[in-house]
Amino acid sequence: MKLIEMNMDKIITLCRKYRVAQLWVFGSILTPRFNADSDVDFSVNFDDESIRRDGLDWADIFFDFIHELESLLGRKIDMVCDDSVSNKYFRKELDATKQLIYG
């Protein structure tokens, strides 16, 4: 989690740029298993109304946000849209472990 804390100001800037409503971390970054080879797992909700209103491309927003987070953190990023998680086992685990960092 220290990696996130050290970069929080820049993460907030990216969240604003990419119309993020909420951003959570989950997975190994929240555990002692996190190491130099670990990726960073995020769950995100975007401000879809703002994206539609301004005529932005949702896919571009999603993938550009991931790319900028990878550049900032120097790690591979895995990201899911929180509203889209339908697998009940993953949903339960995600809800039990995710930690809100923006929104």
C-alpha positions as CSV (number, residue, x, y, z in Angstrom):
1,M,0.0,0.0,0.0
2,K,3.0,2.2,0.4
3,L,3.3,2.4,-3.4
4,I,-0.2,3.9,-3.5
5,E,0.4,6.3,-0.6
6,M,3.6,7.6,-2.1
7,N,1.8,8.4,-5.4
8,M,-1.6,9.5,-4.1
9,D,-1.5,13.1,-5.3
10,K,-0.7,11.9,-8.9
11,I,-3.3,9.1,-8.7
12,I,-6.0,11.7,-7.7
13,T,-4.9,13.9,-10.7
14,L,-5.3,10.9,-13.0
15,C,-8.7,10.1,-11.5
16,R,-9.9,13.6,-12.2
17,K,-8.5,13.5,-15.7
18,Y,-10.2,10.2,-16.6
19,R,-13.6,10.9,-15.0
20,V,-13.2,8.3,-12.2
21,A,-16.0,8.3,-9.6
22,Q,-14.5,5.7,-7.3
23,L,-11.2,3.8,-7.3
24,W,-10.4,0.9,-5.0
25,V,-7.3,-1.3,-4.6
26,F,-7.5,-5.0,-3.8
27,G,-5.4,-8.1,-4.0
28,S,-1.8,-8.6,-3.0
29,I,-1.0,-4.9,-2.6
30,L,-3.0,-5.1,0.6
31,T,-1.1,-8.1,2.0
32,P,2.4,-9.1,2.9
33,R,2.6,-11.1,-0.3
34,F,3.1,-7.9,-2.3
35,N,6.6,-7.9,-3.8
36,A,8.7,-6.4,-6.6
37,D,7.1,-8.7,-9.2
38,S,3.5,-8.1,-8.1
39,D,0.9,-6.3,-10.3
40,V,-1.5,-3.8,-8.8
41,D,-5.2,-4.6,-8.9
42,F,-7.8,-1.9,-9.1
43,S,-11.6,-1.8,-9.2
44,V,-13.1,1.4,-10.7
45,N,-16.4,3.1,-11.4
46,F,-16.3,5.9,-13.9
47,D,-18.6,9.0,-14.1
48,D,-20.4,7.6,-17.1
49,E,-22.7,10.6,-17.3
50,S,-19.8,13.0,-17.6
51,I,-18.1,10.8,-20.2
52,R,-21.3,10.6,-22.3
53,R,-22.1,14.3,-21.9
54,D,-18.7,15.3,-23.2
55,G,-18.8,12.8,-26.1
56,L,-15.7,11.0,-24.9
57,D,-14.9,7.4,-25.9
58,W,-15.4,5.1,-22.9
59,A,-12.8,2.5,-24.1
60,D,-10.2,5.2,-24.7
61,I,-10.8,6.5,-21.1
62,F,-10.5,3.0,-19.6
63,F,-7.3,1.9,-21.4
64,D,-5.6,5.3,-21.3
65,F,-6.2,5.4,-17.5
66,I,-4.6,1.9,-17.1
67,H,-1.6,3.0,-19.3
68,E,-1.0,6.1,-17.2
69,L,-1.3,4.2,-13.9
70,E,1.3,1.6,-15.2
71,S,3.6,4.5,-16.2
72,L,3.2,6.2,-12.8
73,L,3.5,3.1,-10.6
74,G,6.0,1.2,-12.8
75,R,3.8,-1.9,-12.4
76,K,1.4,-4.0,-14.5
77,I,-2.1,-2.9,-13.7
78,D,-5.1,-5.2,-13.6
79,M,-8.4,-3.3,-13.6
80,V,-12.0,-4.3,-13.3
81,C,-15.1,-2.1,-13.5
82,D,-16.7,-2.6,-10.2
83,D,-20.3,-2.3,-11.5
84,S,-19.6,-5.1,-14.0
85,V,-18.4,-7.8,-11.6
86,S,-21.1,-10.4,-11.8
87,N,-19.4,-13.6,-10.6
88,K,-20.8,-14.0,-7.1
89,Y,-17.6,-15.5,-5.6
90,F,-15.4,-12.8,-7.0
91,R,-18.0,-10.2,-6.0
92,K,-18.0,-11.4,-2.4
93,E,-14.2,-11.5,-2.2
94,L,-13.8,-8.1,-3.9
95,D,-16.4,-6.5,-1.5
96,A,-14.7,-8.0,1.5
97,T,-11.2,-6.9,0.6
98,K,-11.2,-3.8,-1.6
99,Q,-10.0,-0.5,-0.1
100,L,-11.3,2.8,-1.4
101,I,-8.6,5.2,-2.4
102,Y,-10.6,7.8,-4.4
103,G,-14.2,8.9,-4.4
